Amino acid sequence: MKISKLQATGNDFILVDTLTGPGEGDWGELARAMCDRHFGVGADGLILVQGSTIADLKMRILNSDGSEAEVSGNGLRCFAKYAIAKGLTGKMSPSAERSNLYLAIETLAGIRKVKAYMLGNKVNQVEVDMGLPQFQPEQIPVKVKVDIIPILDYALVLNGKELTLALLSMGNPHAVSFLSRPIADFPLAEIGPKVERHSMFPQRANFEVARVLNRGEIEARVWERGVGETLACGSGACAIAVAAQLLDYVEPQVDIILKGGTLTVSWDRVGEVLLTGPVEEVFTGEWLSKERVNGIS
């Protein structure tokens, strides 16, 4: 099976072209095998490039634990670079008069629009329209009873300590906690799984801890649902930026500084959230462990 590995601010994905490559099978099992960092390729997730009747292409994303995610901002950026490089989009190559390419990509969270910035004939940076943030409990989804929407200060007690959470959806559920102390000191490996799998989140949740450095910069760490702590998370960066704006901590454009690098998020409090950052291909190769594919050929 032909594969490529791409990373976007350290959020790494294995991409497989199902348009010309393998057919259907147990992709969840394959994701677990491929994403294993000791016995497989190693990645945060597996991304499938599929055909779409409502957009240019369809993206399916499976977390490293085999579960399927609705959407991924960094995954979309990797997807766009891969699809353009492989000529899968049906779009014309860029010219001197046209330095950007535009794609519409179908996801479980809906269609996401992508703008790829070209350097020569290669994708250098990708901007993703992440859609409108959702704040109603049933949209997130989260099982809480509150009087004020959006939910920016929900108190959750874990291990005898109280967390203050902002709850919202960027096509997938997020819980954001703003800290006054350095985020490196936060026990994310201990608290992250408990927030992710808390009974209040029927579909589990992504958990972010963040500290506002100034009105243009936030440092953050992310515990991703179905993955664990990752070097970056696109939808998580968007959730942080949206919550910070609503709390009047930052300006409409803010840099989210993560372990894997910096993502820029823009939001005017009315329209869609825009996510921008670098993306690169790490390697291409073949998956040889045929006995672990389980029906995918």
C-alpha positions as CSV (number, residue, x, y, z in Angstrom):
1,M,0.0,0.0,0.0
2,K,1.4,3.4,-1.0
3,I,1.5,5.9,1.8
4,S,2.8,9.4,2.5
5,K,3.5,11.0,5.9
6,L,2.9,14.7,6.4
7,Q,3.1,17.0,9.4
8,A,1.6,20.3,10.2
9,T,3.2,22.0,13.3
10,G,4.1,18.6,14.6
11,N,0.7,17.1,14.2
12,D,1.5,14.1,11.9
13,F,-0.6,12.0,9.7
14,I,-0.4,9.1,7.3
15,L,-2.2,9.7,4.1
16,V,-3.6,7.0,1.8
17,D,-5.2,7.6,-1.7
18,T,-8.2,5.4,-1.9
19,L,-9.2,6.9,-5.3
20,T,-6.5,4.8,-7.1
21,G,-5.3,2.6,-4.2
22,P,-6.8,0.2,-1.7
23,G,-10.6,-0.5,-1.3
24,E,-12.7,-0.8,1.8
25,G,-11.8,-2.7,4.9
26,D,-11.2,-2.3,8.6
27,W,-9.6,1.1,8.5
28,G,-9.8,1.5,12.3
29,E,-7.6,-1.5,12.8
30,L,-5.2,-0.3,10.1
31,A,-5.0,3.1,11.8
32,R,-4.0,1.5,15.1
33,A,-1.3,-0.6,13.4
34,M,0.1,2.2,11.2
35,C,0.0,4.9,13.9
36,D,1.9,2.8,16.4
37,R,5.2,4.6,16.9
38,H,7.2,1.4,17.7
39,F,5.6,-1.3,15.5
40,G,4.2,0.9,12.7
41,V,4.9,4.1,10.9
42,G,4.0,6.4,13.8
43,A,1.4,9.2,13.5
44,D,-1.4,11.0,15.3
45,G,-3.9,9.7,12.7
46,L,-4.6,8.1,9.4
47,I,-6.2,10.2,6.7
48,L,-8.1,8.7,3.7
49,V,-8.5,10.6,0.4
50,Q,-11.9,9.7,-1.1
51,G,-14.2,10.9,-3.8
52,S,-17.1,13.2,-3.1
53,T,-20.3,14.1,-4.9
54,I,-20.7,17.4,-3.1
55,A,-17.1,18.7,-2.9
56,D,-13.7,18.4,-4.7
57,L,-12.7,15.5,-2.4
58,K,-13.7,13.8,0.8
59,M,-11.5,13.4,3.9
60,R,-11.9,10.6,6.4
61,I,-9.7,10.8,9.5
62,L,-9.1,8.0,12.0
63,N,-7.3,8.7,15.3
64,S,-4.4,6.6,16.4
65,D,-6.8,4.5,18.6
66,G,-8.9,3.6,15.6
67,S,-11.8,5.9,16.3
68,E,-13.1,8.2,13.6
69,A,-13.0,12.0,14.0
70,E,-15.3,14.5,12.5
71,V,-12.7,17.0,11.4
72,S,-9.1,18.1,12.0
73,G,-7.7,21.5,11.1
74,N,-4.1,20.3,10.8
75,G,-5.4,17.2,9.0
76,L,-7.1,19.3,6.4
77,R,-3.9,21.3,5.8
78,C,-2.0,18.0,5.2
79,F,-4.8,16.7,3.1
80,A,-4.8,19.8,0.8
81,K,-1.0,19.6,0.3
82,Y,-1.1,15.9,-0.4
83,A,-4.1,16.1,-2.8
84,I,-2.5,19.0,-4.8
85,A,0.9,17.4,-5.0
86,K,-0.6,14.1,-6.2
87,G,-2.8,15.8,-8.8
88,L,-6.0,14.5,-7.2
89,T,-8.0,17.7,-7.2
90,G,-8.7,18.3,-10.8
91,K,-7.4,21.9,-10.3
92,M,-5.0,23.5,-12.7
93,S,-1.4,24.1,-11.7
94,P,-0.6,27.6,-10.4
95,S,0.7,30.2,-12.7
96,A,2.4,33.5,-12.3
97,E,-1.0,35.1,-12.3
98,R,-2.5,32.7,-9.8
99,S,-0.4,31.9,-6.7
100,N,-3.1,30.2,-4.7
101,L,-5.3,27.1,-5.1
102,Y,-8.8,26.6,-3.6
103,L,-10.4,23.4,-2.5
104,A,-13.7,22.3,-1.0
105,I,-13.3,19.2,1.2
106,E,-16.1,17.1,2.5
107,T,-15.8,16.0,6.2
108,L,-18.1,14.5,8.8
109,A,-18.4,18.0,10.1
110,G,-19.5,19.4,6.8
111,I,-17.7,21.0,3.8
112,R,-14.5,22.9,4.7
113,K,-12.9,25.4,2.3
114,V,-9.2,25.5,2.0
115,K,-6.8,28.0,0.4
116,A,-3.3,26.6,-0.4
117,Y,-0.5,29.2,-0.7
118,M,1.9,28.1,-3.4
119,L,5.7,28.6,-3.4
120,G,6.7,27.8,-7.0
121,N,4.7,24.7,-7.8
122,K,4.6,23.4,-4.2
123,V,2.2,24.1,-1.3
124,N,4.0,26.1,1.3
125,Q,1.2,27.1,3.7
126,V,-2.5,26.3,4.0
127,E,-5.5,28.3,5.3
128,V,-8.6,26.4,6.4
129,D,-12.0,27.8,6.8
130,M,-13.0,25.9,9.9
131,G,-16.6,27.0,9.8
132,L,-18.7,28.6,12.5
133,P,-18.1,27.8,16.1
134,Q,-21.1,26.2,17.9
135,F,-22.0,27.0,21.5
136,Q,-25.3,25.2,22.3
137,P,-24.8,22.2,24.6
138,E,-26.5,19.9,22.1
139,Q,-24.3,21.1,19.3
140,I,-21.0,20.5,21.2
141,P,-22.3,18.0,22.5
142,V,-22.2,18.3,26.3
143,K,-24.6,17.3,29.0
144,V,-24.8,20.3,31.2
145,K,-27.6,22.6,32.4
146,V,-26.6,26.3,32.1
147,D,-28.4,29.6,32.0
148,I,-25.9,31.5,29.8
149,I,-24.7,30.6,26.3
150,P,-21.8,30.6,25.3
151,I,-20.4,28.5,28.2
152,L,-17.2,30.2,29.2
153,D,-16.8,29.4,32.9
154,Y,-18.1,25.9,33.6
155,A,-16.7,24.5,36.8
156,L,-15.6,20.9,36.7
157,V,-14.0,19.3,39.8
158,L,-11.4,16.6,39.2
159,N,-9.0,15.1,41.7
160,G,-10.3,17.6,44.3
161,K,-9.3,20.5,42.1
162,E,-11.6,22.8,40.2
163,L,-11.1,23.5,36.5
164,T,-12.9,26.4,34.8
165,L,-13.8,25.4,31.2
166,A,-15.0,27.1,28.1
167,L,-17.1,24.6,26.1
168,L,-17.7,24.8,22.3
169,S,-17.5,22.9,19.1
170,M,-15.4,23.5,16.0
171,G,-17.1,20.6,14.3
172,N,-15.8,18.4,17.2
173,P,-16.1,19.0,20.9
174,H,-13.6,21.1,22.9
175,A,-13.1,22.1,26.5
176,V,-10.6,24.9,27.0
177,S,-9.1,25.9,30.4
178,F,-7.2,29.2,30.7
179,L,-4.4,29.1,33.3
180,S,-2.5,31.9,35.0
181,R,0.6,29.8,35.5
182,P,2.9,28.3,32.9
183,I,1.2,25.5,31.0
184,A,4.3,23.3,31.2
185,D,3.5,22.8,34.9
186,F,0.0,21.4,34.2
187,P,-0.4,17.6,34.7
188,L,-2.0,17.1,31.3
189,A,-1.2,13.4,31.1
190,E,-3.2,12.9,34.3
191,I,-6.1,15.3,33.8
192,G,-6.5,15.1,30.0
193,P,-7.9,11.5,29.9
194,K,-10.4,12.3,32.7
195,V,-11.7,15.4,30.9
196,E,-11.8,13.5,27.5
197,R,-13.9,10.7,28.9
198,H,-16.0,12.6,31.4
199,S,-19.6,11.5,31.4
200,M,-20.7,15.0,30.5
201,F,-19.2,14.5,27.0
202,P,-21.2,11.8,25.2
203,Q,-18.8,11.8,22.3
204,R,-15.7,12.5,24.4
205,A,-13.9,15.8,24.1
206,N,-10.6,17.5,23.2
207,F,-9.1,19.3,26.1
208,E,-6.8,22.3,25.9
209,V,-4.9,24.3,28.5
210,A,-3.8,27.7,27.6
211,R,-2.2,30.8,29.0
212,V,-2.6,34.3,27.4
213,L,0.8,35.9,27.0
214,N,-0.5,39.1,25.4
215,R,-3.4,40.2,23.2
216,G,-1.7,38.6,20.2
217,E,-0.2,35.4,21.6
218,I,-1.4,32.4,23.6
219,E,0.7,29.4,24.6
220,A,-1.2,26.1,24.7
221,R,-1.1,22.3,25.1
222,V,-3.6,19.9,23.8
223,W,-5.0,16.5,24.8
224,E,-6.7,15.2,21.7
225,R,-9.6,12.8,21.9
226,G,-8.5,9.3,20.8
227,V,-4.8,10.3,20.5
228,G,-3.4,11.8,23.7
229,E,-1.2,14.9,24.0
230,T,-0.1,16.1,20.5
231,L,2.4,18.7,19.4
232,A,-0.4,20.7,17.9
233,C,-4.1,20.6,17.1
234,G,-5.8,22.9,14.5
235,S,-9.3,22.7,15.8
236,G,-8.0,23.0,19.3
237,A,-6.1,26.2,18.4
238,C,-9.4,27.6,16.9
239,A,-11.3,26.7,20.0
240,I,-8.7,28.4,22.2
241,A,-8.8,31.6,20.0
242,V,-12.6,31.7,19.9
243,A,-12.9,31.3,23.7
244,A,-10.2,33.9,24.3
245,Q,-11.9,36.4,22.1
246,L,-15.2,35.9,23.8
247,L,-13.5,36.5,27.1
248,D,-11.9,39.6,25.7
249,Y,-8.3,38.3,26.2
250,V,-7.1,38.8,22.6
251,E,-7.5,40.6,19.3
252,P,-9.4,39.1,16.3
253,Q,-6.2,37.6,15.0
254,V,-4.0,35.6,17.5
255,D,-1.0,33.3,17.3
256,I,-1.4,30.0,19.2
257,I,2.0,28.8,20.3
258,L,2.1,25.0,20.6
259,K,4.9,22.5,21.1
260,G,5.1,21.8,17.4
261,G,5.0,25.4,16.3
262,T,2.7,28.4,15.9
263,L,-0.8,28.5,14.3
264,T,-2.5,31.7,13.4
265,V,-6.3,32.0,14.0
266,S,-8.6,34.8,12.8
267,W,-12.2,35.3,13.8
268,D,-14.5,38.4,13.5
269,R,-17.0,37.0,16.0
270,V,-19.6,36.7,13.2
271,G,-18.3,34.5,10.4
272,E,-16.1,31.4,10.0
273,V,-12.9,30.8,11.9
274,L,-9.8,30.8,9.7
275,L,-6.7,28.7,10.6
276,T,-3.4,29.2,8.9
277,G,0.0,27.5,9.3
278,P,2.8,25.6,7.6
279,V,2.7,22.0,6.3
280,E,5.3,19.7,4.9
281,E,5.6,16.2,3.5
282,V,8.0,14.0,5.6
283,F,8.3,10.9,3.5
284,T,6.6,8.5,1.1
285,G,6.8,4.8,1.1
286,E,4.9,1.5,1.2
287,W,3.1,-0.3,4.0
288,L,4.4,-3.9,3.9
289,S,2.6,-5.5,6.9
290,K,-0.1,-7.1,4.7
291,E,-1.2,-9.5,7.5
292,R,-2.3,-6.5,9.5
293,V,-4.4,-4.9,6.8
294,N,-7.5,-7.2,7.5
295,G,-9.4,-7.1,4.3
296,I,-8.0,-3.9,2.8
297,S,-6.4,-4.6,-0.6
